[in-house]
Amino acid sequence: MAHYTYSDGGRSQYFKGTAGDCAARAMAIALQMDYREAYNQLAEANVKGRGKSRSARNGIYKDDFDKVLAAHGWKWVAAPKFVGRKAYVRDMPEGRVIARMARHFVAVIDGVAHDTWDSTHKMIYGYWMK
């Protein structure tokens, strides 16, 4: 079974090229919302949370992302613990979640990462779920 599917979350409808916008992509995919709306919500969180520029292009802090997702009814869950190994995409619960990895967020749907690159080899610290 494949554990990765290419998806930009709708980013290509609005922007060309690549960017460090994994939070916006993951949010658009997992919450099934328009990419631009996800991007705008995260950009606003950047301004309110840290006084950063109105952009979600170069990432967002986990705490600010947590607040945005909480407003949508999502909650943080620590990654499951395993003897002798860490949690990976294949260990995520069924349904839609957003996993937090080192310097990356990814939408995971029924154990399959939906992203612009295959991050399934990265360890997961925890995830948000509805």
N, C-alpha and C positions, 0 to 999 in steps of 0.2 A: 504494500500500500504506500502511495506517495505521501510524504509529510510536508510538501511544499507546493504552492500554487502561485504563479505570478499574478500580482494585482497592485496597481498604483492607487487604488481607492478613489479613482476619478480625478487624480491630480492632472493628468494630461489634457483634460478639458479646459484647464485654466493656465497652466504653466508649461514651459518647455524645459528640457534638461533635467538635472537631478538636484536634490537639495537634502539637507538634514532634517526632513520633516516627517520622520517616522511616526511621531505622535499623532499628527493630523491624519496620515494615511491609516494608521491602526484604528483610530477613532471612527473615521468615515466607514471603514469596512465593518468593524464589529458592531457599531450602532446603526448601520445601514442608513447613513445620512450623507448628504451632499458634501463633497470634499471641501468646498469653499466655506460652508457653514462650520465644519469642524475646525478648519484653519482659522477662521475669524474668532471662534470661541477661545481657542488656544492663544491667539495673538492678544486678545483682551486680557486673558489670565496672565500673560507675560507682563503687561503694563501694570495690572493691579497687584500682582504678587511680588514682583522684583523691580518694577520701574524700568524694565527693559523696553526696547523698541517694540512697536506694534507689528511683530512678525513672529510666525511660528516656523520660519524657514530653517533656523539653525537650532532647533530643539526647544524643549521646555523642561523645567525642573519637575521632578517626580511629585513634590508636594502640590504644585500648582495644577499638574495634570490630575492628581487625585481629587482636587476640589471641583474641577470641571466635570469629571466622571461622576462624582457624588451627586452633583446637581441633576444628572440623568438617572439616578437611582442605582449606580454601580458601586460595589464595595471592594475593598482590598483584601486579598487572601494571601497569606504566606505560601510559598511553594511547598509541595509535599516533600517529606524527608524520606530518603532511602538509605539503606545500609550500603556503604561503599561507593555511592555515586550521587550526583546531583540531579535535579529535575530538568527535563527537557520538554520540547514541544509535545512529544508523544505522550507525556504524562499529564497533560492538561485535561480537565473534565470535558465531557460532551457539551455541545452548545457553543456559544460565542463568548470568548474571553479576550482580554488584551494582556499579553505577557510582558513583564519587564525583565530585560536582560542587561548586561553591562553596556551602557551607552546606547541602548536601543529599546524600542517598543514594537511589538508585532501583534497583529490580529491572528487569533487561532480559532478556527471553526472546526469543531468535531475532530480535533487532533491534527489539523492541517494548517500550517503557517501560510498566511496570505500576505505577501509582501513583494517588494521589487527585487529581492535577493534571498537566497536560501540561508536563513539564520538558524536552522534546526540543530546545528552543532553547538550553539551557544547555551550556556547554563541559564536557567530561569530563576530569578530571585523571588518572584511572586506574580500575582495576576489580579486583574479586576474582573468581576463578573456581575451580572444583573441580579 
